[in-house]
């Protein structure tokens, strides 16, 4: 609040037996959150340093698919805000996905423990606090950590996301895209990393090199970079993330038997030192959902709310194609009933085109100790609507569990900026015991489906048969009645266009796909993120 404003008396006249009247400015803010329909309760309004419990700050449930941002410095309460929102979504039948970076979100499955801090906070904001656990499922990337293994096939993951993980440049990323096109159309399923290595090796061999020559081919140098990146990636123990059974993202959208939404918790503590990997895997989950879900328009409540923690890691060193794909996915997935909340330290961590689509904002305290901090603070203030508060002063003075909030009203218009003392989560604010976590994982109906890795025949086996490496046409073409041609006679390979040329421009593509005689050659399609739609 600026010094030039004149404050009305803190205690205005009131009727006998009524609650104290709100100051005029606070009343105007509170009226912006008086929603008639179902909503999530965030907390009580703060005005002039005083908590006003009769002025509740809320988010309309239908607006949760308009995306959001939860930001703030380390230790300001972002994780507890996620927990608070996830609990209420679950209670209203909405499934939730949470990434557990630090390993302390598993407590959402267990009732909270009452203590003086919880009692004090609930009294301050007029919260009827009841210790409650919520239905939860626990996952771990590749089974590293406590959780049901989450894997993706290389084919499903796609070239754009894999290039980000392997830290390839634009030229190498484009070459990887050609390799995927070739594998897709030749029926070479890339299940794990050894499959991809086998295809790259084949395309740089004397036998395979002609396949891509009409569109520039795959240079030996680029292939070498890709192979070295794959080797380094595997040396870090990352091969387990790619394989089968591949995770079906439809499992994130389930409800419990009592109608509450299931909270899916992906443990990342065991791989938190590999940010490029886990942030890109989170994007794969989101892209897979986007590719497979039908359009639903504006629903009464979201089908799923997806919290994207440590979001800045996703955007670091991202190519333009990658950023464009993120922007388009976020823009379009709303109409499929999925809300996305990015969680990071400052709004400047999120590209402007993405930030512009985040209608709900919960901004915790920021620090201003350095010139860079001060610059980030000023930039954050500019991202908010006009406010009755002095936001620069307010954002540096918020306590833990307090935030500046603005959301979309039921009509889709921004609500007034509201400093808010947030409610306390009703579930355990901390991790559950490892033994309890392991028991929850083993007792899950999904454990039997995903626990054991499977290595079936795929590109590696097809290209490394006992009789020596074979070209894809030899492996997939139907038997012919004509006599076998001599090994040196290859006029057909010279007469026909290359496979990739047909993919990108030739009208003969459908004929080629039929001649390959493989189901995958006919069915693989890729989304704007290059992820493959899997056969369910």
MOJOTA-V474029 format. One line per field, one symbol per residue. phi: phi as a letter, one per 30 degrees, with the letter a starting at -180 (. if undefined). psi: psi as a letter, one per 20 degrees, with the letter a starting at -180 (. if undefined). burial: 1 if it has 16 or more other C-alpha atoms within 10 Angstrom, else 0. Layout:
phi->???
psi->???
burial->???
This chain:
phi->.ddddcddedbdebdeicdeddeeddddddddcdddddaccclcdcbhicdcddcdcbbdeddddciabcbldeicjddddeddddeddedcicdbcbccdciccddddbddcdadddddddddchcddbdbcbdbbcbbdiidjclddcbbddeddiddddddddhdddddddddddddeddedcicdcdbdddddddddddcdddceddcddbjicddddddddddddddddddicdddclbdddcddddcccdddjdddccccdbedbddbddddddddddeddddddcdddbidcdaddaccccdhddddcdhddddddddeeddddcdedciccbcdcadbeddceeddedccdcbbcddccbdbedddddddddeddcdebdcdddddddcdddibacbbbcddcicddddbdbcddceccdcldddedddddddddddddddcdcdbbcdbeedddbddcjdcdedddcddecddddddeddbddddddddedddddaddcedddddddibddddcdbbddcidcdddc
psi->pqhiqpprqhnrqqqpirqpqqqgghhgghhijmqhaqrpogbqpppkjppniinpprppgiiijjrrporqrpjijghhggggggghgghjjpqqpppngikjihiiiqqropahggggghghjlpnppppqqpqpprppjjoaorppoqqqhghgrhghhhggilqagghgghhhhgggggghjknpngahhgghgggggijrhhihihjhikiaoqhgghgggghhgghghhjkihiipaqpqpoihiikrqrhjiqqpoooopjhikijmhhghhhhghggghggghhqrpiborhqqhqpoonqlhhhhipkqrghghhhgghghhhigijjpqppppagqhiipqhhghijnippooaqqqlhrhgghghghhghiiqrqqiqnhggghiiqrpjqrpppaprhjjqprqpoppoqrpqirpmrqrqhghghhhghiqiighhigpqpnrpbgghhilrhjrpqqhhhhiqqqqiqqpqqhiolhhhhhqqrghghgihqijghgghhhhkqghhhhpqqaijjqqpqp.
burial->10000000000000000000111001001101110000111111111000111111111111111111111110011111111111111111111111111011111111110000010011011110100111111111111111111111111111111111111100011011111111111111111111111111111100011111100011000110011011101000011111111111000111100001111111111111001111111111111111100000000011111111111111100110011011101110111111111111111011000110111111111111000000011001100100011011011101001111111111000111111111111111101100001001100000100110100001110110000011110011000000000000000000001111111000001001100111011111011111111100
